[in-house]
Amino acid sequence: MSLLNKPAFIMHIRSAVLILKQFTHAARLHGSVGNQLHWNWMLK
């Protein structure tokens, strides 16, 4: 049972890590540019 589940579990972790990396990369891009614009707009 556990041997059959292992590959799917590893694939799930890999996809989750990939999504997490993409999310953090997007958040970093948004944080540097978008956050600056957002706070400039908020403080006006």
Secondary structure, DSSP 8 states (H G I E B T S, - for coil): -HHHHHHHHHHHHHHHHHHHHHHHHHHHHIIIIIHHHHHHHHH-
